[in-house]
Amino acid sequence: MLRDDQIVEILELVDFRISKTELSAFFRAEDHENYVECGDQVLRNFLNGLVIHLRGTKENPKNPTAVLAKHKAEIPAKEGQKERPEFKAKPKDEDKARGDQSPSKSKPAAKRTSKKEFPKGNNKIQVVEKVKFNFGKNKKS
C-alpha cells in the first residue's frame, strides 16, 4: 500500500507536481465538502509514474518484484502483531491433510451412478417436435 508521500514522489517522476492536501482530496468521501474527483490527467500521470517507479527507465531498469518487496518490508506492523500474517488455506479434514495416507484410503468414495440407471432415450420426453429446415430454399419435392 502506498502512502501519500510515496504517491507524490511517483507523480514527480513524470514531472507532475501535486501537494499532499490536493492528493488527500481525492480519497475523501463523496459527500465531504473538500472532496475532489480525480481527473484523467492526474490518473494518467500517476499510472505513467508508477510504471517508471516499478520497472525503471531504459537506462536504469528495475526488478518490479524487488521494488514491491521493499515496499512490503516498509509497512509497519500493527501493535499486538508479530508479523503480517500470510493467508494459508486450512484443510477441512485432518485425514486429508496427512501426507502418509491418501484420502481415498481413509474414507470410501461416494457411489458413482452407472449408465444403466440412465438408459439412452428410452424414457425421455420429446420436448420439441421434429422440424425440417430448408435453409431458405423454396424447393417443393
C-alpha positions in Angstrom: 0.0 0.0 0.0 1.4 3.4 -0.9 1.4 6.4 1.4 0.7 9.9 0.3 4.3 10.9 0.2 5.2 7.9 -2.0 2.4 8.9 -4.4 3.7 12.4 -4.6 7.2 11.0 -5.4 5.7 8.8 -8.1 4.0 11.7 -9.7 7.2 13.8 -9.6 8.9 11.1 -11.7 6.8 12.3 -14.6 7.2 16.0 -13.7 3.7 16.3 -12.3 3.6 18.4 -9.1 0.8 17.9 -6.6 0.6 18.6 -2.9 -0.4 16.2 -0.2 -3.6 18.2 0.6 -4.7 18.1 -3.1 -4.0 14.3 -3.1 -6.0 13.7 0.1 -9.0 15.4 -1.5 -9.2 12.5 -4.0 -9.5 9.9 -1.2 -12.2 11.7 0.8 -15.9 10.5 1.0 -18.0 11.8 -1.9 -20.3 13.8 0.5 -17.3 15.6 2.1 -17.1 19.3 1.4 -13.4 19.0 0.3 -13.9 16.0 -2.0 -12.5 16.4 -5.5 -12.9 13.9 -8.3 -9.7 12.5 -9.6 -9.2 13.8 -13.2 -7.9 11.9 -16.2 -4.7 13.9 -16.2 -3.8 13.0 -12.6 -4.6 9.4 -13.2 -2.7 9.2 -16.5 0.4 10.8 -14.9 0.1 8.5 -11.8 0.0 5.4 -14.0 2.9 6.5 -16.1 4.9 7.4 -13.0 4.0 4.0 -11.4 5.4 2.2 -14.5 8.7 4.2 -14.1 8.7 3.6 -10.3 8.3 -0.2 -10.7 10.1 -1.0 -13.9 12.6 1.8 -14.0 13.8 3.5 -17.2 15.6 2.1 -20.2 18.9 3.4 -18.9 18.3 2.1 -15.3 15.9 -0.9 -15.3 14.5 -2.2 -12.0 13.0 -5.6 -11.0 9.3 -4.9 -10.0 9.2 -7.7 -7.5 12.2 -6.3 -5.7 10.5 -2.9 -5.5 7.3 -4.4 -4.2 9.2 -6.5 -1.6 10.9 -3.3 -0.4 7.5 -1.6 0.0 6.1 -4.6 1.8 9.1 -4.5 4.2 8.5 -0.8 4.9 4.9 -1.3 6.1 4.9 -1.1 9.9 3.3 -4.0 11.7 0.4 -3.1 13.9 0.8 -3.3 17.7 0.0 -6.7 19.1 1.0 -8.5 15.9 4.4 -10.2 15.5 4.4 -10.2 11.7 1.9 -9.6 8.9 0.0 -12.9 8.6 0.1 -14.6 5.2 -3.0 -16.4 4.0 -2.8 -20.2 4.1 -5.8 -22.4 3.3 -6.6 -24.8 6.2 -7.7 -28.3 5.2 -11.2 -29.1 6.1 -10.4 -32.6 7.3 -7.3 -33.7 9.2 -7.2 -37.1 7.5 -7.0 -35.4 4.1 -4.1 -33.2 5.3 -1.9 -36.1 6.4 0.9 -36.9 4.0 1.4 -40.6 4.9 -2.1 -41.7 3.9 -4.1 -40.8 0.8 -7.6 -39.5 1.3 -9.1 -42.4 -0.7 -7.8 -45.0 1.8 -9.2 -43.1 4.8 -12.9 -42.9 3.6 -14.8 -44.8 1.0 -15.6 -42.9 -2.2 -19.1 -41.8 -3.0 -21.3 -44.1 -5.1 -21.0 -43.4 -8.8 -24.0 -43.7 -11.0 -23.8 -46.2 -13.7 -25.0 -45.8 -17.3 -27.6 -48.5 -16.7 -29.5 -46.2 -14.3 -30.0 -43.7 -17.1 -30.6 -45.5 -20.4 -30.4 -43.7 -23.7 -33.6 -42.2 -24.8 -36.0 -44.9 -23.5 -37.9 -42.7 -21.1 -37.1 -39.3 -22.5 -40.0 -37.0 -23.3 -39.7 -35.3 -26.7 -39.9 -31.6 -25.9 -39.6 -30.2 -29.5 -41.2 -31.8 -32.5 -39.0 -32.7 -35.4 -38.8 -29.9 -37.9 -37.2 -30.0 -41.4 -35.2 -26.9 -42.3 -34.9 -25.8 -45.9 -32.3 -23.1 -45.2 -34.2 -20.5 -47.3 -34.7 -22.7 -50.3 -38.2 -22.9 -51.8 -38.0 -26.5 -53.1 -41.2 -28.4 -53.4 -40.5 -32.1 -53.6 
